[in-house]
Amino acid sequence: MTERFAMARRKVLASACILPFAGRVARGQAQWPTQPVKIILGQPAGSGSDPMVRGLATHLSAAFGQPFIVDNRPGAGGNVAAAAVAQSSDDHTLGVVLGGPTTTAKLLTASLPYDPARDFKPISLLNRTPFVLTVHPATFPGGTFADWIDRLRAQPGKFSYASIGPGTVTHLAMEEIKAKLGVDIVHVPYRGFPQATLDLIEGRVHAMFNIMSAAAEHATTGRIAALMQTGATRMTPIKDVPTLQEAGLPTQPFFGWSGVIAPSSWPNERANAVSKIIRDALRTDPAARGGLDKLGAEIVGSGPAELASLQGSESERWGGVIRSLGLKPV
């Protein structure tokens, strides 16, 4: 009896030692954030992933007990926002960027003010969506992708295309088409999809790889024409528009995507905690999805490792395009 009592007493004492340590870990985690957290988004207000990010900000605010505030900083294909994240002076900054800033920007921007491999920690892939090749209907009335290519060949250098910045997929995919199919169309970079789409509607530019939601909305009203979509299968909003393979474009399907990043100084524990809140919100709350799932986007919500893997594969694919085309940093 005496030995059994002694063993039981030792277990109680051991538990008593563990509990204060567990409390310190919990209190340490709860110390962040100690002030509002800024989410720097490389897209204009109301466009792209903006509705989703605002919905996620609400969830993060509730989970961590501090406001998460969206700060829209479009420009340079997302490089403006990415630079702001890399250069943040505290640990209360997140970023939401498209693919270019963390994959290809370093290959095309001579004075890039950050190093994607050194300065960022991946948090979560939010969504991905095919692009839609859209054209001004008066310039290319009632045609197919093949008809559009024929006209570009017949009038080299006469027409222009919009992108949302050098090094983005909307730029590199069109440059790949130019090289593979032997056409000459002039690049006009924009700060974001809304202004580029408006200029396409007005005829100030003649083509662009657009986001699915804008393509579906404006193609339905006849303000722009949709020639093909870049996914492997046709998406619901524009079922009548062929895929790139159906249209005869000799390249693999490709997508636009947005992901959450943080400064590289963030501890893994915090990155995992934020990532989990994001994943849970996207899985359970339609408001957090921002309606993008109804507009042809695939809602993902991944862990940090999955985003890092995607960044690696995208860097390899589009980096190969950059090198094959001989594009140089500017």
C-alpha positions in Angstrom: 0.0 0.0 0.0 2.8 2.4 0.9 4.6 1.8 -2.5 1.3 2.3 -4.5 0.6 5.5 -2.6 4.1 6.8 -3.4 3.6 6.0 -7.1 0.3 7.8 -7.2 1.8 10.8 -5.4 4.6 11.0 -7.9 2.1 11.0 -10.8 0.1 13.9 -9.2 3.3 15.9 -8.7 4.4 15.3 -12.3 1.0 16.5 -13.5 1.3 19.6 -11.4 4.6 20.4 -13.0 3.2 20.0 -16.5 0.1 22.2 -16.1 2.0 25.5 -15.4 4.2 24.8 -18.5 1.1 24.2 -20.7 -0.4 27.4 -19.4 2.7 29.3 -20.4 2.5 27.9 -23.9 -1.1 28.9 -24.2 -0.5 32.4 -22.9 2.5 32.8 -25.2 0.3 31.9 -28.2 -2.4 34.3 -27.0 0.1 37.2 -27.0 -0.1 37.5 -30.8 -1.6 39.6 -32.1 -1.1 42.6 -29.8 -2.4 45.1 -32.3 -4.5 45.2 -35.5 -3.1 43.0 -38.3 -2.9 44.4 -41.8 -3.7 42.2 -44.8 -2.0 43.7 -47.9 -3.9 42.7 -51.0 -2.3 43.1 -54.4 -5.7 43.6 -56.1 -8.1 46.6 -56.3 -11.1 46.8 -53.9 -14.0 44.7 -55.1 -12.1 42.7 -57.7 -10.5 39.3 -57.8 -10.1 37.8 -54.3 -11.0 41.0 -52.5 -14.5 39.7 -51.4 -13.0 36.5 -50.1 -10.2 38.3 -48.2 -12.6 40.6 -46.5 -14.7 37.6 -45.4 -11.6 35.8 -44.1 -10.6 39.0 -42.3 -13.8 38.8 -40.3 -13.0 35.2 -39.2 -9.4 36.0 -38.3 -10.6 39.0 -36.2 -13.0 36.8 -34.3 -10.4 34.0 -33.8 -7.5 36.2 -32.6 -9.4 39.0 -30.9 -7.8 41.8 -32.9 -9.0 43.5 -36.1 -7.6 42.2 -39.4 -7.8 45.1 -41.9 -7.6 44.7 -45.7 -5.2 47.2 -47.3 -5.6 47.2 -51.2 -2.3 47.9 -52.9 -2.6 46.9 -56.6 0.2 47.5 -59.1 3.1 45.9 -60.9 1.3 42.5 -61.1 1.2 42.3 -57.3 4.8 43.2 -56.7 3.8 46.4 -54.9 1.9 44.4 -52.3 4.5 41.8 -52.0 7.2 44.4 -51.4 5.1 45.9 -48.7 4.9 42.6 -46.9 8.6 41.9 -47.2 9.4 45.4 -45.9 7.0 45.4 -43.0 8.7 46.4 -39.8 6.5 44.4 -37.4 5.0 41.0 -37.3 1.4 42.1 -37.7 1.3 42.0 -41.6 0.0 39.4 -44.0 -0.2 39.5 -47.8 -2.5 38.1 -50.4 -0.8 37.9 -53.8 -1.3 36.3 -57.2 1.3 33.9 -58.4 3.8 36.2 -60.1 5.4 38.0 -57.1 6.5 34.7 -55.5 7.4 32.8 -58.6 8.5 34.7 -61.7 8.9 38.3 -60.6 12.6 37.7 -59.7 13.3 36.6 -63.3 11.7 39.7 -64.9 12.3 42.6 -62.5 15.9 43.8 -62.3 15.4 45.9 -59.2 12.9 43.7 -57.3 12.9 45.0 -53.7 12.5 41.6 -52.2 13.7 38.0 -52.5 10.7 35.6 -52.8 12.7 32.7 -51.4 14.2 34.6 -48.5 11.5 37.1 -47.5 8.2 35.2 -47.4 6.6 32.3 -45.5 3.7 30.6 -47.3 0.5 30.4 -45.3 -2.4 29.1 -47.5 -3.5 28.8 -51.1 -6.9 30.4 -51.3 -8.3 29.7 -54.7 -7.4 29.0 -58.3 -9.4 29.6 -61.5 -8.9 29.2 -65.2 -8.5 32.3 -67.3 -10.6 33.2 -70.3 -9.2 34.7 -73.5 -11.4 37.6 -74.2 -11.4 40.0 -77.2 -13.1 43.2 -78.3 -16.1 42.0 -80.3 -16.0 44.7 -83.0 -12.3 44.0 -83.7 -12.8 40.2 -84.0 -16.5 39.7 -84.6 -18.0 36.3 -84.4 -14.8 34.4 -84.7 -13.0 31.5 -83.1 -9.5 31.3 -81.6 -8.1 30.1 -85.0 -9.8 33.1 -86.7 -8.2 35.5 -84.2 -4.8 34.0 -84.8 -5.3 34.3 -88.5 -6.1 38.0 -88.2 -3.1 38.7 -85.9 -0.9 37.1 -88.5 -2.4 39.1 -91.3 -1.9 42.4 -89.4 1.2 42.1 -87.3 1.7 44.7 -84.6 -1.7 46.4 -85.2 -3.5 44.9 -82.2 -2.7 45.0 -78.4 -3.4 42.9 -75.4 -3.7 43.8 -71.7 -2.1 42.1 -68.8 -2.1 42.8 -65.1 1.6 43.3 -65.1 4.9 41.9 -66.4 5.7 38.4 -65.2 2.0 37.5 -64.4 0.4 34.6 -66.1 -1.7 37.0 -68.1 1.5 38.3 -69.6 3.5 35.1 -70.0 0.7 33.0 -71.5 0.2 35.6 -74.3 3.9 35.8 -75.0 4.0 32.0 -75.2 1.1 32.1 -77.8 3.1 34.8 -79.7 6.1 32.5 -79.9 4.4 29.2 -80.6 1.9 30.5 -83.2 4.0 33.2 -84.8 1.9 36.3 -84.1 2.8 39.9 -83.2 0.5 41.6 -80.6 1.6 44.5 -78.4 1.7 44.2 -74.6 0.0 46.8 -72.5 0.4 46.2 -68.7 -2.3 47.4 -66.2 -2.5 47.6 -62.4 -5.5 45.2 -62.2 -8.3 43.4 -64.0 -11.0 46.1 -63.6 -9.3 48.9 -65.6 -7.9 46.4 -68.2 -11.4 45.0 -68.7 -12.9 48.4 -69.0 -10.4 49.4 -71.7 -11.1 46.1 -73.5 -14.8 46.9 -73.5 -14.1 50.4 -74.9 -11.7 49.0 -77.5 -8.6 50.7 -76.2 -7.0 47.3 -76.1 -8.0 44.3 -78.1 -7.5 41.1 -76.1 -6.6 39.8 -72.6 -6.6 36.7 -70.5 -9.5 37.7 -68.1 -10.8 36.3 -64.9 -13.8 34.0 -65.2 -16.3 36.2 -63.5 -15.6 39.2 -65.7 -15.6 37.1 -68.8 -18.9 35.5 -68.0 -20.6 38.8 -67.1 -19.5 40.8 -70.1 -19.6 38.0 -72.7 -23.2 37.4 -71.8 -24.0 41.0 -72.6 -22.0 41.1 -75.7 -19.5 43.7 -74.6 -16.6 41.3 -75.0 -16.2 38.0 -76.8 -14.8 34.9 -75.1 -12.7 32.6 -77.3 -11.4 30.0 -75.0 -10.9 29.0 -71.3 -7.6 27.7 -70.0 -8.7 24.9 -67.8 -8.7 21.2 -68.6 -12.6 21.1 -68.6 -15.2 23.7 -69.4 -16.4 25.7 -66.4 -20.1 26.3 -65.6 -20.3 30.1 -66.1 -19.3 29.8 -69.7 -20.0 26.2 -70.8 -20.2 27.2 -74.5 -16.6 28.4 -74.5 -14.0 25.8 -75.6 -11.0 24.8 -73.5 -7.6 25.7 -74.8 -7.0 22.1 -76.0 -10.4 22.1 -77.8 -9.4 25.5 -79.4 -6.1 24.0 -80.6 -3.7 25.9 -78.4 -0.6 23.7 -78.0 0.1 24.2 -74.3 -1.0 22.7 -71.0 -3.9 24.1 -69.0 -3.0 26.9 -66.7 -4.7 28.9 -63.9 -4.6 32.0 -61.9 -4.4 31.7 -58.2 -4.1 33.7 -55.0 -2.3 32.8 -51.8 -1.7 34.2 -48.3 2.0 34.9 -47.4 3.7 36.4 -44.3 7.1 37.8 -43.6 9.7 35.0 -43.3 10.3 35.9 -39.7 6.9 34.5 -38.7 7.3 31.3 -36.5 5.8 28.1 -37.9 3.4 27.8 -35.0 1.8 31.1 -35.9 1.7 30.4 -39.6 0.0 27.1 -39.0 -2.6 28.7 -36.6 -3.5 31.3 -39.2 -3.6 28.7 -42.0 -6.0 26.6 -40.0 -8.4 29.5 -39.4 -8.4 30.2 -43.1 -9.0 26.6 -44.1 -11.9 26.2 -41.6 -13.5 29.5 -42.7 -13.4 28.5 -46.4 -14.8 25.1 -45.7 -17.7 26.2 -43.5 -18.7 29.8 -44.4 -20.1 30.8 -47.8 -19.3 34.4 -47.0 -15.6 33.6 -46.6 -15.6 32.2 -50.1 -16.7 35.6 -51.4 -19.0 34.1 -54.0 -16.0 33.0 -56.1 -17.1 29.4 -56.1 -20.2 30.5 -58.0 -18.0 32.3 -60.6 -15.9 29.3 -61.7 -13.2 29.5 -59.0 -12.0 26.4 -57.1 -11.9 27.2 -53.4 -8.8 25.5 -51.9 -7.7 26.6 -48.5 -4.5 24.7 -48.1 -1.7 24.4 -45.5 1.7 26.2 -45.9 3.3 23.1 -47.5 0.8 22.9 -50.3 1.3 26.6 -51.2 5.0 26.2 -51.1 4.8 23.2 -53.5 2.6 25.1 -55.9 5.0 28.1 -55.9 7.8 25.7 -56.8 5.9 24.1 -59.7 4.8 27.4 -61.0 8.3 28.8 -60.8 9.5 25.9 -62.8 6.8 26.1 -65.5 6.7 29.8 -66.1 10.4 30.2 -65.5 10.9 27.8 -68.4 8.7 29.9 -70.6 10.7 33.0 -69.6 14.0 31.4 -70.5 12.7 29.9 -73.8 11.4 33.2 -74.9 14.6 35.0 -73.9 12.8 37.5 -71.8 15.1 39.7 -69.8 14.7 41.6 -66.5 13.7 45.2 -66.9 
